[in-house]
Amino acid sequence: MDIASPLRKEVWKRFVREGSLDESRINKRIAESWHLCRHAGVNPYNGKGEKILSKESLLKRKTENQKLLKAALPFIKKLETFFNGTKSMFLLVDPEGYVLYANGHEQAVKLAESINFHEGVKWTEDEVGTNAIGTALRIKEPITVMGTEHFSIASQQWVCSSAPILVEEGLAGVLDVSYPIDHYIHEHILAMVVAASYAIEQQLQRQAKEDELELLEQIPNVANLHVPILFCNPKEQVVWMNRCLHETFSLWHGLQLRDIALYGYHIQERIPVYSSAHHELIGYRIHLENNHPTTKSWNFSSSFHFDGVRGTSKEFERVLKNAERAAKTDAAIHIWGETGTGKEVMARSIHLNSSRKEGPFIAVNCGAIPKELMASELFGFMPGSFTGAKRSGHKGKFEQANGGTLFLDEIGEIPHEMQVALLRVLQEKQIVPIGGTDPVPLDVRVITATHRDLRELVRKGTFREDLFYRIFVYPIHIPPLRERKEDLPSFIHYYCEKNNWLAALPKEVMDRMMEYGWPGNVRELFNFMERLRIHYGNDLPRHFSIEEMIAADPIQNNEASSLAEMGLSYRERMEKKRMIDALEKTRGNVSLAASKLQMARSTFYRKMKKYHL
């Protein structure tokens, strides 16, 4: 079919007038672009370039894209030589659609001038309609646009073949060869443009590696290795840092310079480094300064080993100092704070810093033990003491913790009758197992914790006052995450390091995280980070709603399941949802549901029990 077929012209006219399009008669990419142009309000009866840079602005843009021009021009010159004598134009366009270079046959250049198709013009779809340059910029694929495939009349006298120039960081630009429609050149011209763009990409990659090697040659010139110093390339990606930063940035590969603020540092000095070969900027030498030197020095000098994230906040520094004091004694400690603040981590750290660190640390969630089983769980039972009891009997948690520490979490959930028994054990320092007669002496340090206000429970009469004063000897309050926002970067770094996750959070994302209230505290933060890691991997977007990402979990929003799933990680909740979906699709057939998820039936049954399905 002739490239200027009247049928194609009629297809264009019908689309312009009515918006109707028989897509079987037109390339899929062209049809897509036509719809976008119509929606954007592009004038199909014009299409001349209107957005044109001044001489000063064009010169500045060429300077900014000097590496692209330097890499591309030798290959463009080869194309010009190959097509010498044809009425062709050869163009190089930057990532925003501005023409950096335009040259070619005199007649082609004159025809192009009539529609402002020259250096400095912006040649994108939203400016001039469907065209090879603008469409290649958008789809990042090679494409040829011929005659009336152009959305606007101004370009319909041309055939244009464009290919994107892609580098590691993304789109570097577009290479284009254009010629008048009545001067057909070669059916394989697009392949030649693609080959040239690939050669330019390779040249840009070689140049980037050479520049990085030259930048790294500056490392021996770093005199003081005790001062935090790093080097980054012109894209502000960190390529080296000295040893004194390695403890903080153990996973620094791929780190962006803007992300160092997340770790408590700021830039003290930025020294540009230029190439000795081509005299262009190849990177920066960055001198850093710690924002919290006082806090950091206390953290490193403290003898208290904390098994969690220290952070840099003054609030949590006071908590750690109180915990260090308490660990040196055998006093009863009560830890209180909201759910998800890390009360068990604190209790375990106190144990590990105490004289009992060689003994056991036994943790009990009092809110998770059924009322009728609590006595046997805490105090144990003798063989045959009740129907169904183990023949060998059972050591209770108090006896298991002998010589060490017993951590009673959610102490406020213990029923009133058990409070009496617990008070007696704490006073007498011995227990009598159920069904037994002989007391078992105890050498146990008891640490309790709750997210509830024990004083309020005492006032309401649901918690015994005498038990309150027995356990509330040295209280330690763990502040919620919203009151120690400066520690957020430390928690994020801890999560990334623990999970070997190399993604760096964009500044925009970090700003939103600092604004968010984190009602679920550290547990909610880690679940959120897990969700990001699963959903995005290393390609984190710059903009998204934290609230929407959290609310996107249908299980978390299900009021009926909230209590049962508080202890589940995001991965576990998603697995539960997949199991529910599989069961619904198979109408409850476990074998088919397990098969759909490629899971052994025994494993599926076990997880059904775990998730209460």
C-alpha positions as CSV (number, residue, x, y, z in Angstrom):
1,M,0.0,0.0,0.0
2,D,1.3,3.5,-0.9
3,I,2.5,5.3,2.2
4,A,0.4,8.4,1.2
5,S,-2.8,6.3,0.7
6,P,-6.0,8.3,0.6
7,L,-7.6,5.6,2.7
8,R,-5.2,6.5,5.5
9,K,-6.0,10.2,5.0
10,E,-9.7,9.4,5.4
11,V,-9.0,7.4,8.5
12,W,-7.3,10.5,10.0
13,K,-10.1,12.8,8.9
14,R,-12.8,10.6,10.5
15,F,-10.8,10.4,13.7
16,V,-10.3,14.2,13.8
17,R,-13.9,14.9,13.1
18,E,-15.7,12.2,15.1
19,G,-13.1,10.5,17.3
20,S,-13.9,7.1,15.8
21,L,-11.1,4.9,14.7
22,D,-10.9,1.5,13.0
23,E,-7.7,0.3,14.8
24,S,-7.3,-2.6,12.4
25,R,-6.2,-0.1,9.8
26,I,-3.5,1.6,11.9
27,N,-0.4,0.7,14.0
28,K,-1.3,0.1,17.6
29,R,1.3,2.7,18.9
30,I,-0.1,5.3,16.4
31,A,-3.7,4.7,17.5
32,E,-2.6,5.0,21.2
33,S,-0.8,8.3,20.5
34,W,-3.8,9.8,18.5
35,H,-6.1,9.2,21.4
36,L,-3.6,10.8,23.8
37,C,-3.2,13.8,21.5
38,R,-7.0,14.2,21.1
39,H,-7.4,14.0,24.9
40,A,-4.7,16.6,25.5
41,G,-6.3,19.0,23.1
42,V,-3.5,19.1,20.5
43,N,-4.6,21.0,17.3
44,P,-4.6,18.5,14.4
45,Y,-4.8,21.4,11.9
46,N,-1.5,23.0,13.0
47,G,1.4,21.2,14.6
48,K,4.1,23.8,14.1
49,G,6.7,24.0,16.9
50,E,5.7,26.8,19.2
51,K,7.9,26.3,22.3
52,I,11.4,27.4,21.2
53,L,14.4,28.1,23.5
54,S,16.3,31.4,23.3
55,K,19.9,31.3,22.2
56,E,21.1,31.5,25.8
57,S,18.7,28.8,27.0
58,L,19.7,26.5,24.1
59,L,23.4,27.0,24.8
60,K,22.8,26.2,28.5
61,R,20.8,23.0,27.6
62,K,23.6,21.9,25.2
63,T,26.1,22.4,28.0
64,E,24.0,20.3,30.4
65,N,23.9,17.6,27.7
66,Q,27.5,17.9,26.7
67,K,28.3,14.2,27.3
68,L,25.3,13.1,25.2
69,L,26.4,15.4,22.3
70,K,30.0,14.3,22.5
71,A,29.0,10.6,22.4
72,A,26.4,11.0,19.7
73,L,27.9,13.4,17.2
74,P,30.5,11.0,15.7
75,F,27.7,8.4,14.9
76,I,25.4,11.1,13.6
77,K,28.2,12.2,11.2
78,K,28.5,8.6,10.0
79,L,24.8,8.6,9.2
80,E,25.1,11.9,7.4
81,T,27.9,10.5,5.3
82,F,26.0,7.3,4.5
83,F,22.9,9.3,3.4
84,N,24.9,12.0,1.6
85,G,22.9,13.4,-1.3
86,T,19.5,12.5,0.1
87,K,17.0,15.0,1.4
88,S,17.4,13.9,5.0
89,M,17.7,15.6,8.4
90,F,19.5,14.2,11.4
91,L,18.5,15.2,14.9
92,L,19.5,14.7,18.5
93,V,16.9,15.4,21.1
94,D,17.2,15.6,24.9
95,P,15.0,13.7,27.4
96,E,12.6,16.6,27.6
97,G,12.1,16.8,23.8
98,Y,14.2,19.8,23.0
99,V,16.2,19.5,19.7
100,L,19.9,19.8,20.6
101,Y,21.3,19.2,17.1
102,A,19.7,19.4,13.7
103,N,21.5,19.2,10.4
104,G,20.9,17.8,6.9
105,H,20.2,18.5,3.2
106,E,19.5,22.1,2.3
107,Q,16.0,21.5,0.9
108,A,15.0,19.4,3.9
109,V,16.3,22.0,6.3
110,K,14.3,24.7,4.4
111,L,11.1,22.6,4.6
112,A,11.7,22.0,8.3
113,E,12.1,25.7,9.0
114,S,8.5,26.3,7.7
115,I,7.2,24.3,10.7
116,N,9.9,25.4,13.2
117,F,11.5,22.0,13.1
118,H,15.0,23.1,14.1
119,E,17.4,23.4,17.0
120,G,15.8,24.6,20.3
121,V,12.3,23.6,19.5
122,K,10.3,21.2,21.8
123,W,9.1,18.4,19.6
124,T,6.9,16.3,21.9
125,E,3.4,14.7,21.4
126,D,1.7,17.3,23.6
127,E,3.3,20.1,21.7
128,V,3.1,19.0,18.0
129,G,1.0,15.8,18.1
130,T,2.0,12.2,17.1
131,N,5.6,12.1,15.8
132,A,8.5,9.7,15.9
133,I,10.5,11.8,18.3
134,G,7.8,12.6,20.8
135,T,6.3,9.1,20.7
136,A,9.7,7.5,21.1
137,L,10.3,9.7,24.1
138,R,7.1,8.5,25.7
139,I,7.2,4.8,24.9
140,K,11.0,4.4,25.0
141,E,10.9,2.2,21.9
142,P,12.0,2.7,18.3
143,I,9.3,3.8,15.9
144,T,8.7,5.2,12.4
145,V,5.9,7.6,11.7
146,M,4.9,8.2,8.1
147,G,2.8,10.9,6.5
148,T,-0.8,11.0,7.8
149,E,0.2,8.8,10.8
150,H,1.3,12.2,12.2
151,F,-1.6,13.6,14.2
152,S,-1.1,17.2,13.1
153,I,-1.0,18.5,9.5
154,A,2.3,20.3,9.8
155,S,4.2,17.0,10.0
156,Q,2.3,15.0,7.5
157,Q,4.7,15.8,4.7
158,W,7.5,13.9,6.6
159,V,8.6,10.4,7.3
160,C,10.5,10.2,10.6
161,S,12.4,7.3,12.3
162,S,13.5,7.6,15.9
163,A,15.1,5.5,18.5
164,P,15.6,6.2,22.3
165,I,19.1,6.4,23.8
166,L,18.8,4.5,27.1
167,V,21.4,4.4,29.8
168,E,21.5,3.0,33.4
169,E,19.8,6.1,34.8
170,G,17.0,6.0,32.2
171,L,16.4,8.0,29.0
172,A,19.4,10.0,27.8
173,G,17.8,11.3,24.6
174,V,16.4,10.4,21.1
175,L,18.1,10.0,17.8
176,D,16.0,10.8,14.7
177,V,16.3,10.7,10.9
178,S,13.6,12.6,9.0
179,Y,13.0,13.2,5.3
180,P,10.1,14.5,3.1
181,I,7.5,11.9,2.3
182,D,8.0,12.3,-1.5
183,H,11.6,11.4,-1.2
184,Y,11.6,7.7,0.0
185,I,15.0,6.6,1.1
186,H,15.3,3.0,2.4
187,E,13.0,0.6,4.1
188,H,15.6,-0.4,6.7
189,I,16.4,3.1,7.8
190,L,14.8,2.5,11.3
191,A,17.2,-0.4,11.8
192,M,20.2,1.9,11.1
193,V,18.9,4.5,13.5
194,V,18.5,1.8,16.2
195,A,22.1,0.6,15.6
196,A,23.4,4.1,15.9
197,S,21.5,4.8,19.1
198,Y,22.8,1.5,20.6
199,A,26.4,2.5,19.7
200,I,25.8,5.9,21.4
201,E,24.5,4.0,24.5
202,Q,27.7,1.9,24.6
203,Q,29.9,5.0,24.3
204,L,28.0,6.7,27.1
205,Q,28.5,3.7,29.3
206,R,32.2,3.5,28.5
207,Q,32.6,7.2,29.3
208,A,30.8,6.8,32.6
209,K,33.1,3.9,33.7
210,E,36.2,5.8,32.7
211,D,35.0,8.9,34.6
212,E,34.2,6.8,37.7
213,L,37.7,5.2,37.6
214,E,39.3,8.6,37.3
215,L,37.1,9.8,40.3
216,L,38.3,6.8,42.4
217,E,41.9,7.7,41.6
218,Q,41.3,10.7,43.9
219,I,40.9,8.4,46.9
220,P,44.7,8.3,47.9
221,N,44.5,12.1,48.2
222,V,42.1,11.8,51.1
223,A,44.5,12.7,53.9
224,N,42.4,12.2,57.1
225,L,40.5,8.8,57.0
226,H,39.0,9.6,60.5
227,V,36.9,12.4,59.0
228,P,33.7,11.1,57.3
229,I,34.3,11.5,53.5
230,L,32.6,10.0,50.5
231,F,32.7,10.4,46.7
232,C,29.7,10.5,44.4
233,N,29.3,10.7,40.6
234,P,27.5,13.6,38.9
235,K,24.2,11.8,39.4
236,E,25.0,12.0,43.1
237,Q,25.2,8.2,43.5
238,V,27.8,7.2,46.2
239,V,30.7,5.3,44.6
240,W,33.1,5.2,47.7
241,M,33.2,6.1,51.4
242,N,36.0,5.9,53.9
243,R,36.2,3.3,56.7
244,C,34.8,5.5,59.5
245,L,31.4,5.5,57.7
246,H,31.2,1.8,57.1
247,E,29.6,1.0,60.4
248,T,26.7,3.4,59.7
249,F,26.5,2.7,55.9
250,S,27.2,-1.1,55.8
251,L,25.0,-1.3,52.6
252,W,26.0,1.8,50.8
253,H,26.0,0.5,47.2
254,G,23.3,2.4,45.3
255,L,22.9,5.0,48.0
256,Q,22.0,8.5,46.8
257,L,23.7,11.5,48.4
258,R,20.3,12.9,49.4
259,D,19.7,9.8,51.6
260,I,22.6,10.5,54.0
261,A,20.3,12.8,56.0
262,L,18.3,9.6,56.9
263,Y,21.4,8.4,58.9
264,G,22.0,11.6,60.9
265,Y,24.6,13.3,58.7
266,H,24.7,16.5,56.7
267,I,27.0,17.8,54.0
268,Q,29.7,20.1,55.5
269,E,31.6,20.6,52.2
270,R,31.1,19.6,48.6
271,I,34.2,19.7,46.3
272,P,33.6,19.3,42.6
273,V,36.1,16.9,40.8
274,Y,36.9,17.5,37.1
275,S,38.4,15.1,34.6
276,S,42.0,15.8,33.6
277,A,41.3,14.4,30.2
278,H,38.1,16.2,29.1
279,H,37.9,18.8,31.9
280,E,34.2,18.0,32.6
281,L,32.7,17.3,36.0
282,I,33.0,13.7,37.0
283,G,31.8,13.8,40.5
284,Y,32.1,15.3,44.0
285,R,34.2,14.8,47.1
286,I,31.8,15.2,50.0
287,H,32.8,16.0,53.6
288,L,30.1,15.0,56.2
289,E,29.3,16.0,59.7
290,N,27.3,14.1,62.3
291,N,24.1,15.9,63.4
292,H,24.1,14.2,66.8
293,P,27.7,13.8,68.0
294,T,26.8,14.0,71.6
295,T,24.1,11.3,71.4
296,K,26.3,9.1,69.3
297,S,29.2,9.3,71.7
298,W,27.0,8.3,74.6
299,N,25.7,5.4,72.6
300,F,29.2,4.1,71.8
301,S,30.5,4.6,75.3
302,S,27.6,3.1,77.1
303,S,28.2,-0.4,78.6
304,F,24.5,-1.2,78.2
305,H,24.0,-3.6,75.3
306,F,20.6,-2.9,73.7
307,D,19.3,-5.7,71.5
308,G,17.2,-3.2,69.4
309,V,17.6,0.1,67.6
310,R,19.1,2.9,69.7
311,G,18.4,5.8,67.4
312,T,19.5,9.3,68.3
313,S,16.6,10.8,70.2
314,K,17.1,12.3,73.7
315,E,13.8,10.6,74.8
316,F,15.1,7.1,74.1
317,E,18.6,7.9,75.4
318,R,16.9,8.5,78.8
319,V,15.0,5.2,78.5
320,L,18.3,3.4,77.9
321,K,20.0,5.1,80.9
322,N,17.1,4.0,83.1
323,A,17.3,0.5,81.8
324,E,21.0,0.4,82.4
325,R,20.5,1.4,86.0
326,A,17.7,-1.1,86.5
327,A,19.7,-4.0,85.0
328,K,22.3,-3.6,87.8
329,T,19.7,-4.4,90.4
330,D,17.3,-7.2,91.1
331,A,14.3,-4.9,91.6
332,A,10.9,-5.7,89.9
333,I,10.6,-3.7,86.7
334,H,7.4,-2.6,85.0
335,I,7.7,-1.6,81.3
336,W,4.8,0.3,79.9
337,G,4.1,1.7,76.4
338,E,1.8,1.4,73.5
339,T,1.5,-1.8,71.5
340,G,4.4,-2.2,69.1
341,T,7.0,-0.1,70.9
342,G,9.3,-3.0,71.7
343,K,8.6,-3.8,75.3
344,E,9.9,-7.4,75.0
345,V,13.1,-6.2,73.3
346,M,13.7,-3.9,76.3
347,A,13.0,-6.7,78.8
348,R,15.4,-9.1,77.1
349,S,18.1,-6.4,77.0
350,I,17.7,-5.7,80.7
351,H,18.1,-9.5,81.3
352,L,21.2,-9.7,79.1
353,N,22.8,-6.8,80.9
354,S,22.1,-8.2,84.4
355,S,23.9,-10.6,86.6
356,R,21.3,-13.2,85.5
357,K,22.3,-13.1,81.8
358,E,23.6,-16.7,82.0
359,G,20.2,-17.9,83.2
360,P,17.0,-18.4,81.1
361,F,14.8,-15.6,79.8
362,I,11.2,-16.8,79.7
363,A,8.5,-14.6,78.0
364,V,4.8,-15.1,78.6
365,N,2.0,-13.2,76.9
366,C,-0.6,-13.2,79.7
367,G,-3.3,-12.0,77.3
368,A,-2.9,-15.0,75.0
369,I,-3.3,-17.7,77.7
370,P,-6.9,-19.0,78.2
371,K,-8.2,-18.3,81.7
372,E,-8.6,-22.0,82.6
373,L,-5.0,-22.8,81.6
374,M,-3.2,-19.8,83.2
375,A,-2.5,-21.5,86.6
376,S,-0.9,-24.6,84.9
377,E,1.1,-22.5,82.5
378,L,2.6,-20.3,85.2
379,F,2.9,-22.7,88.1
380,G,3.0,-26.1,86.4
381,F,1.3,-29.3,87.5
382,M,2.2,-32.8,88.8
383,P,1.7,-36.1,86.9
384,G,-2.0,-37.1,86.9
385,S,-3.1,-34.0,88.7
386,F,-6.1,-33.6,86.4
387,T,-7.8,-35.3,83.5
388,G,-5.7,-35.0,80.4
389,A,-2.5,-33.9,82.2
390,K,0.8,-35.2,80.9
391,R,2.1,-38.3,82.6
392,S,5.4,-36.6,83.2
393,G,3.8,-33.5,84.6
394,H,4.8,-30.0,83.5
395,K,7.2,-27.3,84.8
396,G,5.5,-23.9,84.8
397,K,7.0,-20.7,83.5
398,F,8.1,-19.6,86.9
399,E,10.1,-22.8,87.4
400,Q,11.5,-22.7,83.9
401,A,12.8,-19.2,84.6
402,N,14.6,-20.2,87.8
403,G,18.0,-18.5,88.0
404,G,17.0,-16.1,85.3
405,T,14.2,-13.6,84.3
406,L,10.4,-14.1,83.8
407,F,8.8,-11.5,81.5
408,L,5.1,-11.3,82.0
409,D,3.8,-9.3,79.1
410,E,0.2,-7.8,79.1
411,I,0.1,-8.2,82.9
412,G,-3.1,-6.2,83.0
413,E,-5.0,-9.1,81.3
414,I,-4.6,-11.5,84.2
415,P,-8.0,-12.4,85.7
416,H,-8.7,-11.3,89.3
417,E,-8.4,-14.7,90.9
418,M,-5.0,-15.3,89.3
419,Q,-3.8,-12.0,90.6
420,V,-4.1,-13.4,94.2
421,A,-2.0,-16.5,93.3
422,L,0.6,-14.3,91.5
423,L,0.9,-12.0,94.5
424,R,1.5,-14.9,96.8
425,V,4.2,-16.3,94.6
426,L,5.9,-12.9,94.4
427,Q,5.8,-12.5,98.2
428,E,6.8,-16.0,99.2
429,K,9.3,-16.6,96.3
430,Q,8.1,-20.2,95.9
431,I,5.4,-22.1,94.0
432,V,3.3,-25.2,94.6
433,P,2.5,-26.9,91.3
434,I,-1.1,-27.9,90.7
435,G,-1.6,-31.3,92.3
436,G,1.5,-31.0,94.4
437,T,2.2,-30.5,98.1
438,D,5.9,-29.5,98.3
439,P,6.8,-25.9,97.5
440,V,9.5,-25.2,94.9
441,P,11.8,-22.3,95.9
442,L,12.3,-19.6,93.2
443,D,15.2,-17.4,92.3
444,V,13.5,-15.4,89.6
445,R,13.5,-11.8,88.6
446,V,10.1,-10.7,87.3
447,I,9.7,-8.0,84.7
448,T,6.1,-7.0,83.8
449,A,4.7,-5.0,80.9
450,T,1.5,-3.7,79.6
451,H,0.1,-1.2,77.1
452,R,-2.7,-0.3,79.6
453,D,-2.7,2.2,82.4
454,L,-2.3,0.0,85.5
455,R,-3.2,2.9,87.8
456,E,-6.5,3.4,86.0
457,L,-7.1,-0.4,86.3
458,V,-6.5,-0.2,90.1
459,R,-8.9,2.8,90.4
460,K,-11.6,0.7,88.5
461,G,-11.0,-2.2,90.8
462,T,-10.0,-4.6,88.0
463,F,-6.4,-4.8,89.2
464,R,-5.3,-5.5,92.8
465,E,-3.7,-2.5,94.5
466,D,-1.3,-4.8,96.5
467,L,-0.1,-6.5,93.3
468,F,0.3,-3.2,91.6
469,Y,2.8,-2.0,94.3
470,R,4.6,-5.4,94.2
471,I,5.4,-5.1,90.5
472,F,5.5,-1.3,90.0
473,V,8.8,-0.8,91.7
474,Y,10.9,0.6,88.9
475,P,8.7,1.7,86.0
476,I,10.2,2.3,82.5
477,H,8.1,4.1,79.9
478,I,8.9,3.4,76.2
479,P,7.7,6.4,74.2
480,P,5.7,5.8,71.0
481,L,7.4,6.3,67.6
482,R,5.6,9.6,67.0
483,E,7.4,11.1,70.0
484,R,10.9,10.0,68.7
485,K,10.6,10.7,65.0
486,E,14.3,11.4,64.8
487,D,14.9,7.7,65.3
488,L,12.8,6.8,62.2
489,P,15.9,6.7,59.9
490,S,17.7,4.4,62.3
491,F,14.8,1.9,62.3
492,I,14.7,2.1,58.5
493,H,18.4,1.5,58.2
494,Y,18.1,-1.4,60.7
495,Y,15.3,-3.1,58.7
496,C,17.2,-2.6,55.3
497,E,20.4,-4.0,56.8
498,K,18.7,-7.0,58.5
499,N,16.9,-7.9,55.2
500,N,19.8,-7.1,52.9
501,W,17.6,-4.7,51.1
502,L,19.6,-2.2,49.0
503,A,16.8,0.2,48.2
504,A,17.2,3.8,49.2
505,L,14.1,5.7,50.2
506,P,13.5,8.8,48.1
507,K,13.4,12.1,50.1
508,E,9.7,12.6,49.2
509,V,8.9,9.2,50.7
510,M,10.9,9.8,53.8
511,D,9.2,13.2,54.3
512,R,5.8,11.5,54.2
513,M,7.0,8.9,56.7
514,M,8.2,11.6,59.1
515,E,4.7,13.2,58.9
516,Y,2.8,10.0,59.5
517,G,1.7,9.2,63.1
518,W,2.5,5.5,63.2
519,P,-0.2,4.4,65.6
520,G,1.1,0.8,65.5
521,N,4.6,2.1,66.3
522,V,7.7,0.1,65.4
523,R,5.7,-3.0,64.6
524,E,3.6,-1.0,62.1
525,L,6.7,0.6,60.6
526,F,8.5,-2.8,60.0
527,N,5.3,-4.3,58.5
528,F,5.1,-1.2,56.2
529,M,8.7,-1.6,55.2
530,E,8.1,-5.3,54.5
531,R,5.1,-4.3,52.3
532,L,7.3,-1.8,50.4
533,R,10.1,-4.5,49.9
534,I,7.6,-7.1,48.6
535,H,5.6,-4.7,46.4
536,Y,8.3,-2.5,44.9
537,G,11.7,-4.3,45.4
538,N,14.5,-1.8,44.7
539,D,12.4,0.5,42.4
540,L,10.7,2.7,45.0
541,P,8.4,5.4,43.6
542,R,8.9,9.0,44.7
543,H,5.2,9.6,45.5
544,F,2.6,7.5,47.1
545,S,0.2,7.7,50.0
546,I,1.4,6.0,53.1
547,E,-2.2,5.8,54.4
548,E,-3.3,4.2,51.2
549,M,-0.5,1.7,51.3
550,I,-1.4,0.7,54.8
551,A,-5.2,0.7,54.0
552,A,-4.5,-1.3,50.9
553,D,-4.3,-4.5,53.0
554,P,-7.9,-5.8,53.1
555,I,-7.1,-8.0,56.0
556,Q,-5.9,-5.2,58.1
557,N,-9.1,-3.3,57.4
558,N,-11.3,-6.2,58.4
559,E,-12.6,-5.2,61.8
560,A,-13.5,-8.8,62.7
561,S,-9.9,-10.1,62.2
562,S,-8.0,-7.2,63.7
563,L,-7.3,-8.8,67.1
564,A,-6.5,-12.2,65.7
565,E,-4.0,-10.8,63.3
566,M,-2.1,-8.2,65.4
567,G,0.9,-10.6,65.6
568,L,1.0,-11.5,61.9
569,S,3.6,-9.9,59.6
570,Y,2.5,-8.4,56.3
571,R,3.8,-11.4,54.5
572,E,1.8,-13.7,56.7
573,R,-1.4,-11.6,56.2
574,M,-0.9,-11.7,52.4
575,E,-0.4,-15.5,52.6
576,K,-3.6,-15.8,54.6
577,K,-5.5,-13.7,52.0
578,R,-4.2,-15.9,49.1
579,M,-5.4,-19.0,51.0
580,I,-8.8,-17.5,51.6
581,D,-9.0,-16.6,47.9
582,A,-8.0,-20.1,46.8
583,L,-10.6,-21.6,49.2
584,E,-13.3,-19.4,47.8
585,K,-12.4,-20.2,44.2
586,T,-12.4,-24.0,44.9
587,R,-15.6,-23.7,47.0
588,G,-13.8,-25.0,50.1
589,N,-11.9,-27.9,48.5
590,V,-8.6,-27.9,50.4
591,S,-6.8,-30.3,48.0
592,L,-7.6,-28.0,45.0
593,A,-6.8,-24.8,47.0
594,A,-3.4,-26.3,48.1
595,S,-2.7,-27.3,44.5
596,K,-3.5,-23.8,43.2
597,L,-1.0,-22.3,45.6
598,Q,1.6,-25.1,44.9
599,M,1.5,-26.0,48.6
600,A,1.5,-29.5,50.2
601,R,-1.9,-30.4,51.6
602,S,-0.4,-31.1,55.0
603,T,1.2,-27.6,55.0
604,F,-2.0,-26.0,53.9
605,Y,-3.9,-27.7,56.8
606,R,-1.2,-26.5,59.2
607,K,-1.5,-23.0,58.0
608,M,-5.3,-23.1,58.1
609,K,-5.0,-23.9,61.8
610,K,-2.4,-21.1,62.2
611,Y,-4.6,-18.5,60.5
612,H,-7.8,-19.8,62.1
613,L,-9.4,-20.6,58.8
